[in-house]
Amino acid sequence: MTTPTPSPSPPRINTRLMALRALGRILLEGEQLETSIASDPLYNKLEVRDRAFVRLLVSSVFRHKGQIDKVLGGYIKQTPPDFIMNALRLGAAQILVLKTSDHAAVSEMVQIVKQEKQYTKFSGFVNAVLRNLTREGGPKMAAIPPRENIPRWIYQSWEKAFGAGAARAMALQYMKPPPLDITVKSDPECWAEKLGGEVMFGQTIRLPKAGQISELPGYDTGDWWIQDLASSLPVQILQEVKGDLTGLRVLDLCAAPGGKTLQFAAAGASVTALDKSGHRLTILKENLARTNLEAEIVEADGMNWENEGEPFDVVLLDAPCSATGTYRRHPDVLHSKSFRQVADLLKVQKRLLAAASRHIRPGGHLIYCTCSLQTEEGEQQARNFAQKYEDFEVIKSPNKTWSEVITPEGYFRLLPHRLREKGGLDGFFFAMFSPALKTP
């Protein structure tokens, strides 16, 4: 009887090479971090922890990119090909940020370069630069201010809008991976105990470390969904202003992927969730199905959609924006935006806000929000609306917890370093308006 030959073990997937390719797709082709990683043919073969490692590698480059590039600049006389430059960045992130062992950080990156035929000749150069970083890089990195990690035009806009101290604090917050926030349907204290988290405000629980999301208690039963505290505040503050939302007719414009739609539905409102992206609406439908909540789904462009029914009690517009406020969770976002892109988005926001105002009943509530730190997309957009639509008054929150984030006009401006001792929160802006009741 012959002993069966054991099947050969599958080849090890090189996670560092996957990270290097993803970094190239982001910097050279403009892909987003999440899609650049998930688009790799080997992605579905990775274990959960390896996916997380790839994301950690790429994220670490972006959180410290300015500092890394300046340190590397001291060892580079002539700019190498993009592939090599990104290999150096990835190696530097491991050495200077993640404190990976010298062998893993240097030898693995050198081996990757050697295996790429067109770049083999650069392997000695990569080895020399990274070896120097292991000896000298730490002090050089520490001497470079965190502001260098933020594109200059963005950092200057933050200094102008919020002051030098706030801009420095936001740059420091950029370098720190965030905790995970979830919104629960009910009983946040109980769920905080089950999940090992902390109740932050209302229905929001913060988890210091998430691990595999789908394996957490309450995921399969749909008792909660992922949503940053800042993003949840418009609906939570509205509940404090109006009280019970049961039965209210709500229009959620630009609704997908649906965090606020889920909040409204969980509060008992009758929600119409509108978005022009069929793909994003598919995600919203999946979120509704998992959480056992209901909403009417409409695939349409909010600028042109005509409501055939009665005006809504609440209209929420989470407008398309630069998303610079999400940099804690999406560290690539600051490096993929330009001043020109913001200018184009301003036109879209203005038109959508005008469209939203047509769907609200007198005495109802219109909420305009963006996950942007650019005041032209937030404060200025709201001021322009208030000046043009004089019959809309600003509604202020009675809650004293958030009094420090309310602007003189009554708008809400949340900065990422608020609650920094607990991990911060997304940069976010929102304003609540109500059209005056018409007198007979």
C-alpha positions, -999 to +999 in steps of 0.1 A: +000+000+000+015+033-011+013+064+011-005+092-007+015+121-017+004+151+003-009+180-017+016+209-019+009+239+002-005+269-017+022+295-024+024+323+002+007+355-009+031+384-007+011+410+012+038+436+009+038+433-029+000+436-028+004+468-007+030+482-031+007+476-061-023+492-043-001+522-034+008+526-071-029+525-082-038+551-057-010+576-064-007+570-102-042+561-112-064+579-087-081+549-072-094+550-037-076+530-009-104+504-003-110+497-040-073+496-049-068+469-024-099+449-031-093+450-069-062+429-066-069+394-080-055+378-049-076+398-025-103+372-020-076+345-012-063+365+017-072+358+053-089+386+072-057+394+092-037+396+059-062+420+044-059+442+075-021+441+072-022+453+036-045+481+045-023+490+075+008+492+053-008+515+027-025+536+053+007+541+072+023+555+041-004+581+036-006+591+073+031+600+072+037+606+035+051+641+038+076+631+065+086+599+047+092+617+014+114+644+032+135+617+050+139+597+018+149+629-001+181+630+019+192+598+004+180+602-032+200+623-057+179+615-087+142+606-086+138+568-092+109+552-112+075+553-094+076+516-086+109+521-067+099+553-050+068+536-037+088+506-026+110+530-006+079+546+009+065+513+019+098+502+034+101+535+053+066+532+067+075+498+081+108+510+096+098+544+109+061+541+117+052+504+123+087+496+138+089+464+118+120+443+123+149+452+100+149+419+083+112+419+074+112+456+064+144+457+044+149+422+030+113+417+019+112+450+000+146+442-016+134+408-026+102+423-042+124+447-063+147+418-074+118+398-087+106+426-109+129+422-140+128+458-151+137+470-117+162+444-105+191+468-110+176+491-083+177+464-056+211+475-042+199+511-041+167+501-022+188+480+002+212+509+009+185+535+014+164+513+037+195+502+057+204+538+063+168+544+075+172+517+101+202+535+115+194+572+111+158+575+100+141+578+134+156+611+146+152+626+111+115+616+110+109+631+144+124+664+134+098+669+106+065+685+117+033+665+112+019+694+090+042+681+062+019+651+058-010+674+048-011+688+012-001+725+016-032+740+001-054+720+025-033+728+055-033+765+047-071+765+043-074+749+078-051+775+093-071+803+078-105+788+088-098+773+122-065+788+134-029+776+137-035+756+168-065+737+154-046+729+122-016+715+141-040+694+162-057+680+131-023+672+116-015+652+147-049+634+145-041+624+109-013+601+121-035+581+145-056+552+133-092+557+145-114+535+168-146+521+154-180+538+160-213+520+156-249+531+159-272+507+178-310+505+174-316+505+211-301+500+246-267+514+239-255+507+275-263+470+271-246+468+238-215+487+250-211+461+277-215+432+252-191+446+227-165+460+252-171+496+240-181+530+254-213+549+249-203+582+233-235+601+227-271+589+221-270+556+202-233+557+193-209+532+208-171+534+203-150+502+201-112+506+207-105+477+184-130+461+160-113+430+147-135+411+122-167+432+120-190+404+109-180+382+139-190+408+165-222+401+186-252+418+170-239+419+135-259+389+121-290+400+140-288+435+126-287+453+159-262+479+148-243+494+119-210+512+114-213+550+115-189+576+128-202+596+157-199+629+137-220+614+109-247+603+133-252+636+150-275+654+125-302+628+131-295+625+169-297+663+173-329+664+152-344+639+176-336+662+205-351+692+187-383+675+174-387+647+199-404+615+186-398+609+149-423+581+146-444+585+114-426+615+101-421+616+063-384+619+056-365+623+024-328+613+026-311+628-005-278+612-016-287+585+009-263+557+001-247+538+018-274+546+043-263+553+078-287+582+083-315+563+065-310+535+090-312+560+119-344+575+106-360+541+100-349+528+134-366+559+150-399+550+133-399+575+104-412+567+070-381+572+049-376+578+011-339+571+004-328+586-029-295+583-046-284+583-083-259+555-079-274+521-084-243+504-070-244+524-038-281+518-034-274+481-036-252+485-005-280+505+012-305+477+004-281+451+019-278+473+051-316+476+054-320+438+049-294+430+076-309+454+101-345+444+093-354+480+086-375+495+058-373+524+035-385+533+000-356+532-024-355+557-053-327+557-079-327+592-093-307+624-096-317+646-066-313+677-088-341+667-111-363+644-091-399+654-087-419+644-057-454+633-066-467+632-031-470+656-002-440+677+009-417+660+035-415+667+072-377+663+071-353+665+042-317+656+048-291+664+022-257+647+029-242+664-002-213+651-024-182+668-011-144+666-009-147+643+021-115+657+036-131+653+071-129+615+067-091+614+066-089+594+099-106+564+082-096+572+046-060+586+049-056+587+011-084+612+007-063+643+013-039+633-015-066+627-041-083+661-039-075+695-056-088+730-052-104+727-087-124+696-076-137+715-046-148+743-069-167+719-091-184+703-060-196+737-048-218+740-079-233+705-073-240+713-036-257+746-044-280+729-069-288+700-046-295+723-017-319+744-038-337+711-049-339+699-013-356+731-003-385+724-027-394+692-010-399+705+026-432+715+041-436+748+059-425+742+095-405+711+086-368+706+089-341+708+062-306+695+072-276+702+050-244+684+059-210+675+044-181+654+057-157+681+046-133+704+065-134+729+037-155+758+049-166+767+014-185+734+013-200+739+048-203+773+065-202+794+033-227+772+015-251+774+044-246+812+046-254+816+009-285+795+013-297+815+043-292+848+024-311+836-007-339+818+011-349+843+037-381+824+048-358+796+062-346+801+097-317+784+113-326+759+140-302+756+169-297+726+192-308+728+228-282+703+238-253+718+258-230+689+252-222+702+217-224+739+225-187+744+217-191+732+181-220+756+173-209+785+152-222+821+157-248+815+130-261+783+147-243+758+124-225+727+137-187+724+129-170+693+142-132+691+139-113+658+140-093+665+172-124+670+193-126+641+218-090+634+208-084+617+241-109+591+230-098+588+193-113+620+178-141+620+152-147+628+116-145+664+104-181+673+097-205+702+091-242+704+093-269+731+095-306+728+102-332+751+087-370+754+089-392+772+064-416+795+081-452+785+085-474+804+061-500+826+077-536+824+062 
